[in-house]
Amino acid sequence: MSICVNCYHTFYHKTEHEVGQLWNIEPYMAAVCSDKCKDEIEKKVTDGTWMTARTFPKTELEDLGLPTALTDKQFGV
């Protein structure tokens, strides 16, 4: 099984499209699950938004607006 580098869904190797060459790594080290994801990740790499684009769903805590981590700065220390 693999994880799609675009939509983060798991899929079986027989349906993968290798895209490692986009990051100058071995092709088999990065894969996408479909032609649609391949086109989307190629577009994101081309325009430089592949690291900042959020393609995974928000967690329940993010939807509620609650803090996800406690730090000293949140307590005024």
Buried (B, 14 or more C-beta within 10 A) or exposed (E): EBBBBBBEEEBEEEEBBBBBEBEEEEEEEBBBBBEEBBEBBBEBBEEEEBEEEEBEEEEEEEEEEEEEEEEEEEEEE
